Amino acid sequence: MATIRIKDLLIRTYIGFNPEELINKQDVLINIKIEVDVPENALKTDEPDGIYDYKKVTKQIIQFVQEGRFKLLEVLTRKILDIVMEDPLVNYARVEVDKPHALRFAKSVSVEMEDFRVK
């Protein structure tokens, strides 16, 4: 098993339900932990056949977040987690989404969710 981490993926999107949040995009910072099985053949041959494509899922997440509108950070986090879990190679995933400067005296507010595949 391997752990893949996508760190500090910074994307602009519409997030929130206050009037200014409905018309102005804001930054969200996404961190993802993904546990996958790595085929023995890939380890022996150093070829990408049958491995998890983290570049592909990152592009899907970027497109989804940039094009979306979300009122709740919880909903955005769950939907990103769902995208990650679509691939049957994923055994476990944890997604944390930060909304910087959401609170006046805090650097950020974040929501973290996780899911796992029952074998």
N, C-alpha and C positions, 0 to 999 in steps of 0.2 A: 504494500500500500504506500502511496505517496500523498504528501500534503502540498497543495498548491495554494499560494497566497497572492491575491491581487490587492495591492496596497495603495491607498490614497488616490483612488480614481476620482478625479475632480470633474464634475459635470454641472452644467447650468440647466435649470428646469423651473417650471412653475410649481411651487410647493407652498401650501398654506391656504388659509381662507379669509385672511384680513384683506380689505380692499386693495392695498398696495401690493400684496402678494399675488393677487389675481392678475395684475397687469405687468409685473416686473419679475423676470427670471432671477433666481437665486442660486448660489452654489450649494451643491451637496457633495459630501465626501464619502466615498464608498470603500469599505474594506471587506474582502471576501476570503473565507477559508474553505477550501474544497478538498475532501479526501476521496481519492480514486484508486482503483486497482490499476497497476501497470502490467500489461501483458509480458510474460517471461520472454517471449520472442523479441519484443522491442528492446529489452535490456541486453539481449545477446547480440542483436544485429545493429543496434543503434539506428534503427529506422522507425519512423513515426506511425507505422501501421497499427491501428487499434488503440492508439493513445488518446487521452482526453485533449480536446482542442481548446485550450484556455484563451487563445486569441479570438477564436470564433465567438465564444460566449461573451467575451468582453465587448466585442463589436455589437452584439445583440443588446447588451445592457446599455451601452452608450446610446444607441439609436432609440431604444424604448424610453429611456429617461429624458433625453433631449426633446423628444416629440410629445411627451406626456404632460398631463396636468394632474396634480395630486393635491388634495386638501390635507391628507394625513400622512405623516412620516411613517406611521405603522403600515399603511397600505402600500406605499412605495417600497418599503423594506420587504414585505411579504411577496410582492410581485417580482422583485429582483431574485429573491430566493426561489420562487417558482421557476424562473427562467434557468437558473443554475441546475435545479433538480430535474429538469426535462431530460437531460442526458442520462441514459441508464448506467454509464460508467461511474456516476457520482454515488458514493456511499453515504456521505455526510457533507453538509454545507452549513456555514454560519455567515450571515450577512449583517454588517453594521453600517447604518447610514447616519451620517452626521449632518446637521443643519447649523453651520457656523453662524454665530451672532443672533441666534433665535431668541435668546434671553439677554436682557440688558447687561448683566454683570457676569455672564458666563461666556466662555470661549465658544461653546457649542452645546447642542442638545443632540443626543443620538438615540436610535432605536436599534436593538440587536435581536435577531431571530435565527433559529437553527432548525434543521430538519435532517432526517436520516432515512435511508432506504432499508426496509426490512428484507433480509435475504431469505 
